[in-house]
């Protein structure tokens, strides 16, 4: 990938206002490729256990890491899903190890070798040997690391164990509280989140603190257009209002946070991010060859709604407008709804920072 622009000023790791956790799938990759500059949104890219090989995920990751490095921003990379596999790291270097090797090689024969760093992410429960290996990688890359932990880790000493195993200074570590899927929120939950982050202050001042959650359900059961509250954003707002003013918003883009095996669908789904709510669109395909024409219907409904941000808002919004008019390319791809929804979502998070 050639980036024809002046050398970017490097942004300090931890300097962001919103974080988005994205899987290494084709749709998310298409949306990230469409990003033209840094807009203050921190990508956290997740490996998944592959059916055959890690090659596609590594190729996607290398391209995105190089692209965002040209903007001045480092990506976070989470290989926790590979923790039970020998490909996580250590003697058989793949996953994080192979990514570091790829990003240390020149991009082409005319380029000089340069190690492009990234921020490795570790999860609670990681084995001691893998934790130590990741800590050495963090030191080698020089960009610190990130802890992505569940609520219980704040009360059990797990955060302290992870920091000790990594052998990193607290100020070089981003702390991420991952609540996963939110069906609803309560004042008690907001208070609990605040208490957890306050408990972590006894460990030291982390480089950043982020509340990560998502409220996209695993399946959509209705058709046409309907709304659902953005519980992740509402909870974050309650935490900030309650005193956690330096806690950043994190979410899972436009997918269900817990992942899982996908099955062929007879519907085309669209998840569109709006202030305080999601707008869901869903239409049934007459047959498996009607992906593109069904996407046109979904996009037309969205464009005609009051929630559409306009084609200038993002690459994804332009693609939505094109599809609504029966134009554009790649509308028959199964990954296209995720790609355009993710693109709009990235622009939406950037607009929150600018507000």
Secondary structure, DSSP 8 states (H G I E B T S, - for coil): ----S-------TT--SEEEEEES-HHHHHHHHT--S--SEEEEEE----SS-SHHHHHHHHHHHHHHHHHT---EEE-GGGTTSGGGSTTS--THHHHHHHHHS-SSTTS-------EEEEETT--HHHHHHHHHHHHHHTS-EEEEE-TTHHHHTHHHHHHHHHT--GGGEEEEEEEEE-S---HHHHHHHHHHHHHHTTT---SEEEEEEE---S-----EEEEEE-HHHHHHHHHHHTT-TTEEEEE-TTS-TT-------SEEEEEEEETTEEEEEEEE-SSTT-HHHHHHHHHHHHHTSTT---TTS-HHHHHHHHHHTT--S-TT-TTHHHHHHHHHHHHHHHHHHH-
